[in-house]
Amino acid sequence: MKRQAHSKLYGVLWFITVLILISSMITTAFYLTNYLFKLLNWQFIPLIIQIINSLIGLFFSGVLIGTLSRIARSKGWIPEMRDFSPIITALEKIAQGDFSIRLGADFQDNLMIGALANTINKMALELNQMENMRQEFISNVSHEIQSPLTSIRGFAQALEDDDLSVEERHHYLSIIENESTRLSRITEDLLKLASLESDQLRFEPKPYRLDKQIRSLILAGEPQWTEKKMEIDASLKEVIITADEDLLSQVWLNLIHNSIKFTPEGGTIKVVLNYQDEKIEFKISDTGMGISPQDQLHIFERFYKTDKSRTRSKEGSGLGLSIAKKILDLHKGMIHVESEVGKGTTFIVSLPVKQ
């Protein structure tokens, strides 16, 4: 009985030690990477920072716990060290980047060890999900950037042909210029998205006339909608809102330009701005191609495009709506879509009058 009591006491002490070590190592990794990022003036989105901190913290934890366990085993300080062997092995594999590891239900006799095993399983699952998101994000960025680069390289090589006519040469140069602008727009959107997801964004709400802002943005897009012979019906009630004017302008620009872009020639766009209880409501409706119910579930995700076959002609990066939603989240606002294929789309934005 005395030996069993000692074993349980050692088990409790070891459990507490492991938790303290993991917490302290992850905390140390956070402050270390934060110091290095500031020293090197590097900026990453929070998802990447979280992954880096977790990986470094788990690596430190695995190394330290592995070292302590070997010392404890050699000294005979932990009689039931075998119970922790699967946990230590799992932490070492996680530290090496293997997030597929899962601990079985072999710890039912020891509730503390079982709780630790469940926590490690949950941590490994979340790290695996973040790693998949990171890989998908990198893949999407690479694809979006590679497409205009391929066009620029191809038409630049075509310009080396001395037999090209003046018209063909001007045509190829125009394509290179358009693709360069598209590439610049993608990088600007990526930087803007990274800024919105960091804690370094300057958020400066102030009172201003929202109806005047929206009206001026509609007029700024007049060359685009007149070229397509479209009709714009704007009903804008006088609204004073406290918000970041520059950030919100990006939301309205994105929604207006999307409506113009995806509405065929001769179509109609209707813009309505009203008070709705303690909030303002902005609606923009078009008579465009519409969005399928399946696509509506994903349109605010990064790089998502509702019509893959139109990617080249529409020249979008798939980041505009994601940026708009981030800006509205900062303002504690909401955005949702109502659409029917072939009949048009309506985006509805709800914002508090004051921040």
N, C-alpha and C positions, 0 to 999 in steps of 0.2 A: 504493500500500500504506500509506504514511504517513497519507494522508487517511482511508483506511478504518479504520485503527487509532484515529485521533482520533474518528471517528464512533462507533465501538463504545464508546470510553471515555466520550464524551458521553452515549451511550444508557444506559450503566450508571449514571452519575452522576444522570441525570434520573430513572431508575427508582427509585433509592434515595431521591432527593429527594421524589418523589411519595408513596412509602410513608411516609416520615417525616412529611410534611405531613398526610396522611390520619389517621395515628395520633395526631399531636399535636393536630389539630383536634377529633377525636372525644373525646380525653382532656380537652381544654379545655372542650368542651361538657358533659362529664360533671360536672366540678367546678363549672362555672358554674351549671348547672341544679340541682345538689345544694345549692349555696349559696343560690340563689333560693328553692327549695322550703322549706329550713329557715328562711330569712328571713321568708317569707310564711306559714309553717306549713301548707303544702299537702301532702297525702298522696295518692299515686296507686299503683295496682298496678304491679309491676315491668314488665309488658308495655308499659304506657303510657309509663313512664319510659324504657325502652329505645328505643321509637319516637321519642320527643322528642329524646333524646340523639343518636341516629343521624341524624335529619333535620337538627338544628342543626349537628352535626359535618360532615356532607356539604355542607351549605350553605356553611359557612366554607371547607371544602376546595375546593369548586368556585370560589368567589370568588377565593381566594388563588392557586390553580393557574392559573385563567384569567388573572389579572393578571400572574403571573410568566411565563406562556407568551407573553403579548403583548409583555412587555419583552424576553424572550429572543429572540423572533422578530424584533423590530425591531433588536436589537443584533447579530443573526447569530451568537449563541452556540451555537445548537443546529442544526447542519446537517440533521439528520434529524427535524426537528420534525413533519413530516407524518405520521410513524408514530404519534405520540401524539395527533394531532388527533381521531380517533374516540374515544379514551379520554377526552380532555378534554370532548368533546361529550357523551359518555355521563354523565360525572360532573355536568356542568352540568344535564342533564335530570333526573338523580336528585335533585339539590339542589332542583329545582323541583317535585318530587313525582311525577315520571313514573317509576314502578318497572317499567314494562313493557319498558324499553330492554334490548336484548341485543346484545353485540358478536359479530360473525361470526368465523369461523376464518381470519382473514387475516394472522395473525402467526406462521406456522409457521417463518419464516426467523429470527425473533428469539424465543428461548425465554423471555427475561425479560419482554418485552412481552406475549407470549402468556400467561404465568403471571399477569401483572397483569390482563389482559383476562378471564381465567377467574375470578379473584377478584372482579372487579367484577360479572360476571354472577351469581355465587353470592350476592353481597351484595344485588344488586337483587332476586333471586328471594326471598330471606329477608325483605327489607323489604316486598315485595309480599304475602307470606303474612301478615306481622304486621299490615299495613294492612287486609287482608281480615278478620283476626280482630278487629281493633279495631272495624271497621264492623259486624260481626256482633254483637259484644258490646253496642255502643251501640244497635243495632236491637232486640236482645232486651230490654235494660233499658227502652227507651222503650215497647215493647209491653206489658211486664209492669206498668209504672206507669200507662200510659194506660188499661188495662182497668178497674181500680177507680176511677180518677178519672172515667171516663165514667159509671159506675154512680152514683157520689156526685152528680155534676152532674145526672143525669137524675132521680133520686128527690128531690133538693133542689128542683128545679123543680116536680115533681109535688106537693110539699107546699104550694105556693102556692095550690093549688085549695081554696077555702073550703068546697066541697061534700063534702070527704072525711069519711068516718066516723072515729070514734075508733080503731076496729080497723085501718082502712087506714092511718091516720096513724102508729100504733104500728108497723105492719108496715114501712112505708117507713123510719122512723127506725131500726128494727132492721137493715135492709139497709145503710143508710148507716154504722151503727156497725160492722157486720161488714166492710164494704169498707175502712173506715178502719183497722181492725185488720190487715187483709190488706196494705194499703199500708205500714203501719208495719213489719210482719214482713218485707216485701221489702227495705225500706231497711236494716233491721237486718242481714239476711243479706248484703246487698251490702257493708256496712261491715265485717262479720265476715270476709267473704272477702277484702276488701282488706287487712285487718289480718293475716290468715294468710299472704298473699303478700308482705308487706313484712318488713323486717328489724327492725321496731319491736315485734313481738309479745313479750310477756312469757311465756316458757316456763319453768314452775317445777315440774319433776317432784319427787315425794316419795312415800314408801311409804304405801300405804293399802289397805284391804280392798275389792277390786273387787267381790266377790260382794255385799257390803252395799250398795254404790252401785247396782248393777243391780237388786237386790231393791226398794230404795226407789223407784227410778224406775218400776218395774212397778206398784207400789202407788199411786204418784202418778197413773198413768193409769187407775186403777180405774173412775172415773165413765164413761170412754169405752168400755172393753170390757164393763162390766156393762150399759150402755145397749144394746149390740148383742148381749147375751146370749152373749158369747164365753167360751170356756174357755181359761185360761192355765196351761200346764204348765211350771213352772220347776225345772230341776235345776242348782243352782249350787254348785259345789265351792268350799270356802274357798280364796281366792286373795289373796295379797298381791303387789301390783305397784307398781313405782316409775314414776310417770307424772304428768302434769298432770291432776289430778282434775277441775277445772272444764272443761277442753277435752274430755276423754273423755266427760264427761256429755252433751255435745252430740251425740256419736256415738251413744251408746246411746238417747238420747231420739229422735233422728231415725229410727233403725231400728225402735224400738218403736212410735212413732206411725205410721210408714208401714205396718207390719203390721196395726195396728188399722184404719187408714183404708182399706186395700185388701182387707180380708177381710170377706166378707159376714156378715150377722147369723147367729149360731149357729155360727160357725166356730171354729177352734182355732189357738192360737199356742203354739209350744214354744220355750223358751229354755234353752240348755245352755251351761255354763261349765266348762272343764276345763283341766288342764295338758297340754301337748303337747310333749314333749322339754324344751327350754329356753325354750319360749314358752307363752303361754296361748291358748286357742282359744274364741271366743265364737260361738255359732250361734243364729240366730233364724229359725224356720220358721213359715210360715202356710199356711192352706188357701184363700188368696185367688185372684184372677183369673189370676195368673201373668204372666210377662214373656216376650215373643217373643224368639227368638235374635237377631234384628236389633236390637231395642231394648236387649238386654243389652250390646251393644258400645258404647252411648252413654250409659247411665244415670248415669255419673259426670261427664258433661259439664255445664257450666253451662246452666241454663234448659231442659235436656232433659226432656220429659214423655212418658211411654210411651203415653199415651192422650189425644190432643188433644181428643177429644169430651168428656172428663171434666174438662177444665181448670177449668171454672167451678165444678162441684160439689165438686171435691176441694180447691180453694182453695190449691194449692201454688205455690211460686215456681220450682220446678225447681232450687233451689240447695242443698237439704239434703244430698243425697248427695255433691255436689261439695265442700261444706264438710267433711263427714265424712271424705272421702278425704284432703283437705289435712291435717286434724288427725292422721290415722293416718300420713301420710307424715312428719310432724314427729316422731312416735314410732317411726319406722322399722318401722311395721306394714304389714299388707296387708289388703285387703278384696276379696272376689269374690262373685259371685252364681251360684246354681244355680236354675233355674226351668223350669217347663213350663206352657204356657198352659192354664188351666182346672184345674190341679192344685196350684198354690201356688208359693211362692218361699222360698228359703233364702239368707240372707246369712251369710257366714263371715268372721270377723275374726281375724287372727293378730297377736299382739303380743309383743315381747320382755318378759321379766319385769322386767328392769332396763334403764334408759336409759344 
